[in-house]
């Protein structure tokens, strides 16, 4: 984590907000996993079944952070091409589409996490309720930052109307699925 934060703090374009959103999602999953683990220690029914899926999702968020950074490197490479290079505009449009698809994938992970967070709410011990709430807050932050990263890449992106519609659909689903605290 220290290494990632050092990279994030560097005055470079990657990693950036998209990867940070993934780390917020991973922290949300980790806190939900901790809450489920505490419940499992108390032998609360259903707690044990949450642990494997939420741990796997935590790892998926970390992998997605790498994918997100790589997608933006493609954008930067396209913009570095000579302005008169044949096909440059199309490569930029495709790169921007890829840079929008990556945070849309992060939002998909948040949607999956929302269900596990709801399951965890049913078993979390009262002493860990604020921890569970922090899982919700981190997941909300991950979704919000990811949505902003989609939106900023839409100008000039190939298939921007479809991407915008997908963004709106995922935002609505997250609002429905993620608990409020």
N, C-alpha and C positions, 0 to 999 in steps of 0.2 A: 504494500500500500504506500509506503514511503517513497518508493521509486516512482510509482504512478503520480503521486502528488508533485514530486520534483519535475517530472516530465510535463505535467499539466501547468505548472507555474512558469515553465520556460516560455520565452517570447517567440513561440512557434505556433503554427496553425494546428498542428496535431501533436498529441491528443488535444481535443477541445471539448466543447460542451456536450457533444454526442457521446463521447466516451465517459464523461462525467455523469451523464444521465444513466449510463449502464452501471456505473459504480454505485449510484444511488439505489438503483434497482437491486443490485447485489447486496447492499447493506440492508435493504428492506427484507429481502429473502433471508438473510442471516439472522436478523432480529426475530422474524416470524419462526425461523427454525429453532432459535433459542427458546422462544415462548412455548412452542410445541414440545421441545425437549423437557422443559420444566414440567409441563402437564403430563408427559409420558412417565417421568419419574414418580409422579403422584398417581400413576396408573389410571388417568382419566381416559374413558373410552373414546377412541377415535384419534387420540394424540399421536400414537405411534405411526399411524398410516400417513400422517402429514410429513414426517421427517424426510423420507427418501425423495419424494417429489420436490419439496422446497429446497433441499440441498442440491438437487440436480439443476433446478432453475437458477440458483445462486451461481453455479458454474457457467450456465448458459449466458447469464448477464456479463460475466467476465470475458467470455469468448466474444460476445457481441461488441464489447468495447474495442477489441482488436479489429474486428471487421469494420466498425465505424471509422476508426482512424484510417484504415486502409482505403475505405471508400472516398474519404476526403483527399487523400494523397493523389488519387486519380484525377480529381477536380483540379488540384494545383498543377499537376503535370499537363493537363489539357490547356490551362491558361498560360503556361510557360511556353507553349509552342509559338513559333513566329505567327504574327497576326495574319500573314498572307498564306499560311500553310493550307494546302487543300484539305477540306473536310474538318478543319479546326472547329468551326461553329457546331457541327454535328457531334463531334467528340465532346465538346463542352456540354452540349445538351444531354448527351447520354451520361456523362460523368455526374452532372447535377441530378439527373434522375437516380443514379446509384446512391448519391449522397442523401437523397430524400428517402429512398427505399430502406436504407440502413436504420434510421430512427423510427421508421414505421415498423420495422422488425422489433425494435426495442419496445415499442408500444404493444406489440403482440405479446411479448414476454410479460409486460405489466398486466395485461388482461388475464393471462394464465395465473400470475401471482395473486391477483385480486381474489380469485376463488380460494386459493390456499390461505390467504389472510382471513377470509370469512370463516373458513373451517377452523382456523386457529382461534378466532374470537370465541368460538363455542367452548373451547377447552382451557383457555389461558387462565392461570391462577390470578386471583385479584391482586396479589402482590406484584404481578408483572404486567398489569393492565397498561401502565404508561409505556412500557416497552412495546407492547402490541400496538399502541397508538403511534409510536415512532415508526413502526413498520409501515403503517398507513401513510404517514407523512412522507417518508422516503419514497414510497411507491408513487405517491401523488407528484412529488418533485421529479422523479424519473420520467413520468408521463408528460408532465408540463414541459420540461426541457427538451425531450424528444420531439414533441409537437412543434416547438419553436424551431428546432433544427430542420424539420420537414419543411415548414413554411418558408424559411429563408432560402432554401434551395429550389423553390418552385419557379421563381423568375428565371426564365431561360431553360428550364428543364424540359426534356422530352416528355410528352404525355402529362403535362402539368395539370390539366383538368381532371384526369383520372386520379392522379396523386392527391389532389386537393379533396376530391370526393372520398377517397380512402382515408385521408386524415380526419375529415369530419366524422366519418363512420366510426373510426377507432376512438376518437374523443368522446363521442356519445356512449360507446360501449364502456369505456373506462368510467365515465360519470355514473353509469348504471351499476357497474360491478364493484367498484372500489368503495368500501365503507367510508363514511365521513366520521371525523373525530372533532 
